[in-house]
Amino acid sequence: MYDLVVIGGGTAGLVCAAGAAGLGARVALVEKARLGGDCLNTGCVPSKALLHAARERMDFATAMRHVRASRDAIAPHDSPERLASLGVEVFFGHGTFADARTVTVGDETLRFRKAVIATGSRPVVPAIPGLIDLPFLTSDTLWDLTTQPHTMTVLGGGPIGCELAQAFARLGTRVTLIEAGPQLLAREDPDAAALVERALAADGVTVRTGVTVSHARDLAADAVLIAVGRQATVEGLGLDAAGIEVDGEGIRVDDRLRTTNRRVFAAGDVASRYKFTHAADALARIAIQNALFFGRRSARRLVIPWCTFTSPELAHVGTTSAEADARGAQTITVPLADVDRAVADEATAGFVRLHHDAGRIVGATIVAPGAGELISTVAYAMRTGGTLATLSTVVFPYPTLSLALRQAGDAYQRTKLTPAVRTLLKYYFRL
């Protein structure tokens, strides 16, 4: 009998297994392919390595060697040997629920007190006529390329599509990026998305928005990359046998990450609309506590930022501009042209935009070099109840881009100097 059986060896599964074993639980981890999941093998690690190679203007062969080397250097952290050293029993094969308290893997039967489903997600392949007959790539198969395509069509203007389109363009491929919606990065502030689009165009990417592909022949190129989104991996798990239901996001869970089988939890892409590695990590930590210690931690309280790692980066957390307008929140924008470090670095195409309710920060969008680092400060402020007034009092090093956050705080403080306050101050100084 295991205290915890985890199905899936990606980020969420690894955090659950290693964390539970570290607390003294008897843990089994089931993985059907490679440990590390999407993040290590086909997602975060290889894509960011490719982006680095593209910024350095490496040739294609050198870039792909760098991708493989980066993956190989990080892989030991997710290896079976490391997990075994932590006390986790690893089973390779397809895990399936036999009943509400049993998982089978081949001939093995794993009985559990609690379980976590962490099977992640996979690329969506749209139902475009002729696509099934066209050799196409996804973010899962892109890394098998051995020669550089002269031309590439990328279908989908989300984070994955934008990042890889820019990377391949910088490596010398002629790239066309097609997006059905009116703008790239549909979830983002339109001003921010427009800046990214201009950056891609400056790197040679032909961007076509508002275009619906009616047949695969419209995608003709040496390589076609499908990047229209990801969907939860829930097939073949025997969910019915365990009394586990699915919904539009994948596995149906409550705020405590419990499935409809109260002994089974789910974490990561398989049960969240936030399909990010850092979100999977955070959700896994909640799942461990709630599963093993009768905890009541709620995923609803998480503040989850995200970042698109184009050049410049686009990072966001909390309320969007549209949501801020709808709820009557106020917005403060600091253009990078007003930030000394950005001027010195000739990187003024961007901004820091914060939304607030009477000074309490409810969201932010940042377009800047290192925006992913800057948004972390905002996320921390939001999680701890920080305000724009607080940012105004923080001492940031000069000259850094982070000073834009203090400038936003200073701008908020100046709004308190109403005409009535100014009149009172005049009387004060006269006295």
Backbone torsions as a table, in degrees:
resi	resn	phi	psi	omega
1	MET	NA	124.5	178.0
2	TYR	-95.3	143.3	172.7
3	ASP	-68.7	-34.0	-178.8
4	LEU	-148.1	128.9	170.1
5	VAL	-113.7	127.0	-178.9
6	VAL	-112.5	127.8	176.9
7	ILE	-105.0	112.5	-179.9
8	GLY	117.2	124.8	-176.7
9	GLY	-109.2	32.9	171.8
10	GLY	-87.5	-159.3	-175.3
11	THR	-56.5	-53.7	-176.7
12	ALA	-61.8	-43.4	-179.2
13	GLY	-65.3	-42.0	179.7
14	LEU	-65.5	-41.7	178.7
15	VAL	-63.8	-43.5	178.6
16	CYS	-61.6	-49.1	-175.4
17	ALA	-65.8	-50.3	-178.1
18	ALA	-65.9	-41.1	-179.9
19	GLY	-64.7	-43.8	-179.4
20	ALA	-67.5	-41.5	178.5
21	ALA	-63.6	-37.9	178.7
22	GLY	-63.8	-23.6	178.3
23	LEU	-88.9	-1.6	176.9
24	GLY	101.8	3.2	179.9
25	ALA	-77.4	153.0	172.3
26	ARG	-86.1	119.2	-168.6
27	VAL	-126.6	138.6	170.7
28	ALA	-120.1	135.6	177.4
29	LEU	-117.5	128.8	-178.9
30	VAL	-112.1	125.9	178.9
31	GLU	-136.9	129.1	-175.6
32	LYS	-84.5	-17.3	-176.5
33	ALA	-133.7	-98.9	-175.8
34	ARG	-118.6	135.9	174.7
35	LEU	-65.6	151.0	-177.2
36	GLY	102.3	-22.5	174.1
37	GLY	60.6	-157.4	-178.0
38	ASP	-59.8	-43.0	-173.7
39	CYS	-56.2	-53.1	-177.4
40	LEU	-73.7	-43.6	-166.9
41	ASN	-90.3	-37.9	-174.3
42	THR	-135.8	-0.3	-172.7
43	GLY	-118.3	-109.2	-170.7
44	CYS	-54.0	-51.6	-173.5
45	VAL	-65.8	-55.8	-179.1
46	PRO	-64.9	-36.9	-177.9
47	SER	-68.4	-40.2	179.4
48	LYS	-71.9	-32.7	174.6
49	ALA	-64.6	-40.1	178.5
50	LEU	-66.3	-41.1	178.0
51	LEU	-61.2	-40.4	177.4
52	HIS	-63.1	-45.9	179.8
53	ALA	-60.1	-39.0	-179.8
54	ALA	-68.1	-39.0	177.3
55	ARG	-63.8	-34.3	178.9
56	GLU	-82.5	-0.4	178.7
57	ARG	57.7	39.0	174.5
58	MET	-67.6	157.5	170.6
59	ASP	-75.0	165.5	-170.1
60	PHE	-61.6	-44.5	-177.9
61	ALA	-62.2	-42.4	178.6
62	THR	-65.9	-38.6	179.5
63	ALA	-61.5	-45.3	-179.0
64	MET	-69.6	-31.8	173.6
65	ARG	-65.0	-39.2	177.5
66	HIS	-63.4	-40.3	177.4
67	VAL	-59.0	-49.3	-178.6
68	ARG	-65.1	-39.7	-179.8
69	ALA	-65.0	-39.9	178.9
70	SER	-63.6	-43.5	179.5
71	ARG	-64.0	-42.9	-179.0
72	ASP	-66.0	-34.3	-178.5
73	ALA	-69.9	-31.7	-177.1
74	ILE	-90.3	-25.1	-174.0
75	ALA	-52.7	-38.3	-178.6
76	PRO	-57.7	-26.0	178.3
77	HIS	-64.5	-25.6	-177.2
78	ASP	-110.0	17.7	-172.2
79	SER	-79.7	156.3	175.0
80	PRO	-58.4	-35.0	-179.5
81	GLU	-64.1	-43.4	179.5
82	ARG	-65.4	-43.1	179.8
83	LEU	-62.9	-40.7	178.1
84	ALA	-61.9	-37.9	179.2
85	SER	-65.5	-23.5	178.1
86	LEU	-88.1	-7.8	179.5
87	GLY	99.9	11.9	179.7
88	VAL	-91.5	130.9	173.2
89	GLU	-90.4	120.9	-175.6
90	VAL	-102.5	130.4	177.5
91	PHE	-120.2	121.7	176.7
92	PHE	-94.5	129.4	-178.4
93	GLY	149.7	-178.9	-178.0
94	HIS	-89.3	116.2	179.0
95	GLY	-84.9	133.2	-179.0
96	THR	-137.9	137.0	175.7
97	PHE	-73.5	126.4	174.7
98	ALA	-89.9	-32.1	175.4
99	ASP	-159.7	-167.5	-172.9
100	ALA	-67.8	-13.9	-176.5
101	ARG	-135.1	18.0	-175.4
102	THR	-139.1	135.3	172.5
103	VAL	-118.9	135.8	175.6
104	THR	-110.0	142.9	175.7
105	VAL	-134.1	101.8	-173.9
106	GLY	60.7	-122.5	179.3
107	ASP	-89.8	-2.4	-177.9
108	GLU	-87.3	141.6	175.9
109	THR	-118.8	120.6	-176.4
110	LEU	-112.7	108.2	175.1
111	ARG	-87.2	142.8	-175.4
112	PHE	-138.4	153.2	169.3
113	ARG	-83.5	-41.2	175.6
114	LYS	-139.4	157.4	178.7
115	ALA	-141.4	156.6	175.2
116	VAL	-129.5	129.0	173.4
117	ILE	-93.5	122.3	-179.0
118	ALA	-140.6	54.5	-173.1
119	THR	-86.8	0.4	171.5
120	GLY	72.5	-151.4	-176.5
121	SER	-142.2	173.6	179.5
122	ARG	-142.9	162.2	-179.5
123	PRO	-63.8	142.3	173.2
124	VAL	-80.5	134.4	174.4
125	VAL	-112.3	111.4	-175.4
126	PRO	-70.9	156.0	-178.7
127	ALA	-85.2	72.5	178.4
128	ILE	-97.9	126.7	179.0
129	PRO	-53.2	133.0	177.8
130	GLY	85.6	-10.1	-176.1
131	LEU	-67.0	-35.9	-177.3
132	ILE	-63.0	-24.9	-179.4
133	ASP	-93.3	-1.7	-177.2
134	LEU	-102.7	126.7	173.8
135	PRO	-64.0	116.1	-179.8
136	PHE	-130.7	162.0	179.9
137	LEU	-110.7	154.9	167.9
138	THR	-127.1	177.9	177.2
139	SER	-64.8	-14.7	175.9
140	ASP	-81.4	-35.2	-172.4
141	THR	-105.2	-9.8	-177.9
142	LEU	-54.6	-34.1	-171.8
143	TRP	-75.8	-2.6	176.0
144	ASP	-86.6	-4.7	179.4
145	LEU	-60.5	135.0	177.7
146	THR	-112.0	-20.1	176.0
147	THR	-127.2	150.6	-177.9
148	GLN	-77.6	127.8	175.3
149	PRO	-71.5	140.6	176.8
150	HIS	-72.1	-36.9	178.7
151	THR	-130.4	149.4	179.3
152	MET	-144.8	136.1	170.7
153	THR	-109.3	126.4	177.5
154	VAL	-108.7	121.0	178.2
155	LEU	-100.1	112.0	179.9
156	GLY	120.7	118.8	-176.5
157	GLY	-103.9	33.9	173.6
158	GLY	-84.4	-169.0	-178.4
159	PRO	-56.1	-45.7	-177.7
160	ILE	-64.4	-46.4	-179.6
161	GLY	-61.1	-43.7	-178.7
162	CYS	-67.0	-45.1	-178.6
163	GLU	-61.7	-48.2	-175.3
164	LEU	-73.9	-32.1	175.7
165	ALA	-62.4	-45.4	-180.0
166	GLN	-66.3	-41.4	-179.0
167	ALA	-61.3	-49.2	-177.9
168	PHE	-67.2	-34.7	177.1
169	ALA	-63.6	-41.5	179.4
170	ARG	-69.4	-25.1	176.4
171	LEU	-81.0	-7.4	174.7
172	GLY	112.8	-2.3	177.6
173	THR	-79.3	141.2	174.1
174	ARG	-82.4	113.3	-169.9
175	VAL	-113.1	134.2	169.5
176	THR	-115.5	127.0	-179.1
177	LEU	-110.3	121.1	-176.5
178	ILE	-112.4	128.9	178.9
179	GLU	-131.8	130.3	-178.1
180	ALA	-71.3	-31.1	-178.0
181	GLY	-77.9	175.5	-176.5
182	PRO	-74.6	-15.1	179.5
183	GLN	-145.4	159.1	169.4
184	LEU	-69.2	159.8	174.9
185	LEU	49.9	67.1	-171.0
186	ALA	-57.8	-27.4	-177.6
187	ARG	-81.4	-5.2	-171.0
188	GLU	-101.7	163.8	173.4
189	ASP	-52.9	128.9	-177.8
190	PRO	-56.6	-37.1	178.4
191	ASP	-63.9	-39.8	179.7
192	ALA	-67.7	-44.6	179.7
193	ALA	-62.0	-36.4	179.5
194	ALA	-65.2	-37.1	177.4
195	LEU	-64.6	-41.7	177.8
196	VAL	-64.9	-42.2	179.3
197	GLU	-59.9	-42.2	178.9
198	ARG	-64.7	-37.6	178.8
199	ALA	-65.1	-41.7	177.9
200	LEU	-63.3	-43.3	179.5
201	ALA	-62.2	-39.0	178.8
202	ALA	-64.1	-26.6	177.7
203	ASP	-88.3	3.3	174.8
204	GLY	101.6	3.2	178.9
205	VAL	-78.6	129.4	172.7
206	THR	-85.9	113.4	-175.7
207	VAL	-101.4	127.4	178.3
208	ARG	-125.5	106.7	177.8
209	THR	-101.7	160.6	-179.7
210	GLY	68.1	27.1	-176.7
211	VAL	-114.3	123.5	175.8
212	THR	-100.3	125.5	-179.8
213	VAL	-86.8	117.7	-176.7
214	SER	-94.8	-18.2	179.6
215	HIS	-153.8	151.1	-176.6
216	ALA	-61.1	-24.2	-179.7
217	ARG	-64.9	-19.5	177.6
218	ASP	-71.6	-10.1	-177.4
219	LEU	-101.8	10.1	-171.4
220	ALA	-51.4	125.8	177.5
221	ALA	-172.1	170.3	176.8
222	ASP	-62.0	-34.1	177.6
223	ALA	-139.0	138.5	177.4
224	VAL	-119.7	122.4	179.6
225	LEU	-108.9	120.7	177.1
226	ILE	-94.1	118.5	-176.4
227	ALA	-140.9	60.1	-175.0
228	VAL	-101.0	6.3	177.6
229	GLY	135.6	-178.0	-178.8
230	ARG	-132.2	153.6	178.6
231	GLN	-132.4	149.7	-177.3
232	ALA	-62.8	142.8	177.4
233	THR	-94.2	103.0	-175.9
234	VAL	-125.6	-3.3	-175.1
235	GLU	-74.8	146.3	172.2
236	GLY	72.2	17.1	-178.2
237	LEU	-94.6	-5.6	-177.1
238	GLY	67.0	38.2	-175.2
239	LEU	-62.7	-37.2	179.8
240	ASP	-60.2	-39.3	-178.7
241	ALA	-64.7	-25.9	-178.9
242	ALA	-98.8	-0.3	-179.7
243	GLY	71.4	36.4	-176.9
244	ILE	-110.7	127.8	-177.0
245	GLU	-100.8	158.1	176.2
246	VAL	-117.2	159.4	174.2
247	ASP	-137.7	-161.6	-175.4
248	GLY	-64.5	-24.0	-180.0
249	GLU	-92.6	-10.7	-176.0
250	GLY	128.2	-126.5	176.9
251	ILE	-67.9	131.0	179.9
252	ARG	-79.0	123.6	179.7
253	VAL	-132.9	160.2	172.4
254	ASP	-93.4	-173.1	-177.3
255	ASP	-63.3	-21.1	179.2
256	ARG	-93.0	5.8	178.2
257	LEU	72.4	18.6	173.5
258	ARG	-80.5	139.1	173.3
259	THR	-82.9	-173.6	176.8
260	THR	-72.8	-9.1	165.3
261	ASN	-99.5	110.5	-169.3
262	ARG	-67.9	-8.9	173.6
263	ARG	-88.7	-8.8	-174.5
264	VAL	-118.9	132.7	177.6
265	PHE	-113.9	168.3	176.0
266	ALA	-141.2	143.5	-177.8
267	ALA	-146.5	152.7	178.1
268	GLY	89.4	-160.8	-174.3
269	ASP	-55.4	-30.3	-174.5
270	VAL	-67.5	-15.2	-175.2
271	ALA	-139.7	22.3	-175.0
272	SER	-144.1	147.1	173.6
273	ARG	-79.4	-15.4	176.8
274	TYR	-90.4	91.8	-175.4
275	LYS	-92.8	69.6	179.4
276	PHE	-129.3	151.1	179.2
277	THR	-60.7	-43.8	-178.0
278	HIS	-67.8	-30.2	175.4
279	ALA	-69.7	-39.9	177.9
280	ALA	-61.3	-42.1	177.5
281	ASP	-60.0	-48.5	-178.2
282	ALA	-63.5	-42.3	179.7
283	LEU	-66.8	-36.1	179.5
284	ALA	-63.5	-38.8	179.1
285	ARG	-63.5	-37.5	176.3
286	ILE	-67.9	-42.2	-179.0
287	ALA	-61.3	-41.1	179.3
288	ILE	-59.2	-51.4	-176.5
289	GLN	-62.4	-45.5	-176.6
290	ASN	-71.2	-33.0	-178.3
291	ALA	-76.0	-44.0	-171.1
292	LEU	-92.8	-22.6	-172.9
293	PHE	-127.0	22.3	178.0
294	PHE	53.6	37.6	-177.5
295	GLY	-73.2	167.0	179.6
296	ARG	-128.0	26.7	178.6
297	ARG	-66.8	139.8	-175.8
298	SER	-110.2	132.1	175.9
299	ALA	-68.8	-20.6	-178.9
300	ARG	-62.5	-25.3	-176.0
301	ARG	-84.0	-6.5	-179.3
302	LEU	-67.0	142.2	171.1
303	VAL	-108.2	109.1	-170.8
304	ILE	-113.6	108.6	173.3
305	PRO	-84.1	167.6	172.1
306	TRP	-148.2	165.1	-176.5
307	CYS	-146.2	136.5	169.1
308	THR	-98.8	122.0	-168.1
309	PHE	-92.5	44.1	170.7
310	THR	-76.8	179.7	171.7
311	SER	-115.9	110.2	0.9
312	PRO	-75.7	162.3	175.7
313	GLU	-74.2	152.5	175.4
314	LEU	-124.5	117.5	-177.9
315	ALA	-122.2	150.4	-176.5
316	HIS	-147.4	150.7	170.8
317	VAL	-151.0	142.9	172.9
318	GLY	71.9	-142.4	-174.2
319	THR	-64.4	136.8	174.5
320	THR	-84.9	171.9	178.6
321	SER	-60.9	-42.6	179.7
322	ALA	-63.8	-42.6	178.7
323	GLU	-66.6	-37.2	178.6
324	ALA	-63.1	-43.0	178.3
325	ASP	-63.3	-41.6	-177.3
326	ALA	-65.2	-35.3	-177.6
327	ARG	-92.9	-0.3	178.6
328	GLY	79.1	18.4	177.3
329	ALA	-72.4	157.9	178.9
330	GLN	-95.5	156.2	-177.5
331	THR	-130.5	136.7	174.2
332	ILE	-123.2	128.4	179.5
333	THR	-120.3	129.3	174.9
334	VAL	-112.1	107.8	177.3
335	PRO	-66.0	144.4	177.6
336	LEU	-62.9	-21.9	176.4
337	ALA	-62.9	-17.1	177.8
338	ASP	-96.3	4.7	-177.4
339	VAL	-109.5	120.8	-171.4
340	ASP	-57.1	-42.3	-177.9
341	ARG	-64.2	-39.4	178.7
342	ALA	-63.3	-38.7	177.9
343	VAL	-64.5	-45.0	-179.6
344	ALA	-63.1	-35.6	-178.8
345	ASP	-87.3	0.4	-175.5
346	GLU	53.7	45.5	-178.8
347	ALA	-130.0	56.8	-173.2
348	THR	-94.4	2.5	178.9
349	ALA	-84.5	83.7	179.5
350	GLY	171.8	-176.4	-179.3
351	PHE	-163.5	164.0	169.5
352	VAL	-116.0	121.0	-175.8
353	ARG	-125.6	120.8	-179.5
354	LEU	-119.0	137.6	176.6
355	HIS	-106.0	140.4	-176.0
356	HIS	-148.1	153.9	170.5
357	ASP	-110.8	106.0	-179.7
358	ALA	50.6	39.6	177.1
359	GLY	96.8	-20.5	179.1
360	ARG	-79.8	122.5	-175.5
361	ILE	-71.1	127.6	179.8
362	VAL	-118.9	-6.1	178.7
363	GLY	178.9	164.0	179.7
364	ALA	-159.2	149.6	169.8
365	THR	-131.7	132.7	-179.6
366	ILE	-129.8	129.1	172.0
367	VAL	-118.6	111.7	-174.6
368	ALA	-174.1	161.0	168.0
369	PRO	-61.0	131.1	-179.3
370	GLY	71.1	25.4	179.7
371	ALA	-59.6	-32.2	178.6
372	GLY	-62.9	-30.9	176.2
373	GLU	-75.3	-42.3	-178.4
374	LEU	-64.1	-39.4	-176.1
375	ILE	-65.4	-23.4	179.2
376	SER	-64.3	-37.0	176.7
377	THR	-63.9	-40.9	179.0
378	VAL	-66.8	-42.3	179.3
379	ALA	-61.1	-40.9	178.1
380	TYR	-63.9	-42.6	179.1
381	ALA	-61.8	-42.4	179.4
382	MET	-65.8	-40.6	-177.7
383	ARG	-66.8	-30.7	-175.7
384	THR	-103.6	12.2	177.2
385	GLY	78.1	18.8	179.9
386	GLY	-66.8	159.0	-177.5
387	THR	-127.8	171.4	174.3
388	LEU	-63.6	-34.0	176.9
389	ALA	-62.1	-37.1	177.3
390	THR	-64.8	-45.0	178.6
391	LEU	-58.3	-33.4	179.9
392	SER	-64.7	-23.4	-177.8
393	THR	-96.8	-7.0	-178.7
394	VAL	-76.3	136.8	177.1
395	VAL	-93.1	106.1	177.4
396	PHE	-96.9	147.9	178.1
397	PRO	-62.7	145.5	175.9
398	TYR	-112.4	137.2	-4.1
399	PRO	-97.9	123.2	175.3
400	THR	-134.9	159.9	176.7
401	LEU	-66.9	-23.7	-179.0
402	SER	-62.7	-19.6	177.0
403	LEU	-61.8	-19.6	176.2
404	ALA	-61.1	-31.4	178.1
405	LEU	-67.5	-41.7	177.4
406	ARG	-67.5	-36.6	177.5
407	GLN	-61.7	-36.8	175.6
408	ALA	-64.4	-41.7	176.6
409	GLY	-62.6	-40.7	178.6
410	ASP	-64.2	-39.1	179.3
411	ALA	-62.5	-39.2	176.9
412	TYR	-65.0	-43.5	-179.5
413	GLN	-59.6	-35.9	-179.8
414	ARG	-67.5	-25.2	178.5
415	THR	-67.3	-17.9	178.7
416	LYS	-76.2	-15.4	179.6
417	LEU	-82.7	69.3	178.9
418	THR	-70.9	164.6	177.1
419	PRO	-53.9	-38.5	-179.8
420	ALA	-65.2	-42.1	178.9
421	VAL	-64.7	-41.3	179.0
422	ARG	-61.6	-39.4	177.8
423	THR	-62.6	-44.4	177.9
424	LEU	-62.2	-38.4	179.3
425	LEU	-66.4	-35.9	177.1
426	LYS	-61.7	-44.2	177.8
427	TYR	-62.8	-39.1	-179.2
428	TYR	-60.6	-48.1	-176.0
429	PHE	-71.5	-28.2	174.4
430	ARG	-65.0	-39.9	177.9
431	LEU	-67.4	NA	NA
